[in-house]
């Protein structure tokens, strides 16, 4: 799995049950019925393209066809002042 810089992906927070969010699945999970048509994912009402990455807390999510979020690992920020 490629390494991703912590600051390179939008932080979308936790899924809000009041807003539309595409299903979130693990790499090993079977097919899921998408809730978004047109080859895009939605997170808290915001649309992202296939191939986009977002960060939900420490979890990295990747938008995959047919419009589902796939867990792609965790990102752990470096503590403030680390190494000083």
Buried (B, 14 or more C-beta within 10 A) or exposed (E): EEEBEEEEBBEBEEBEEEEBBBBBBEEEEEEBEBEBEEEBBBBBEEBBEBEBBBBBEEBBBBBBEBBBBBBBBEBEEEEEEEEE
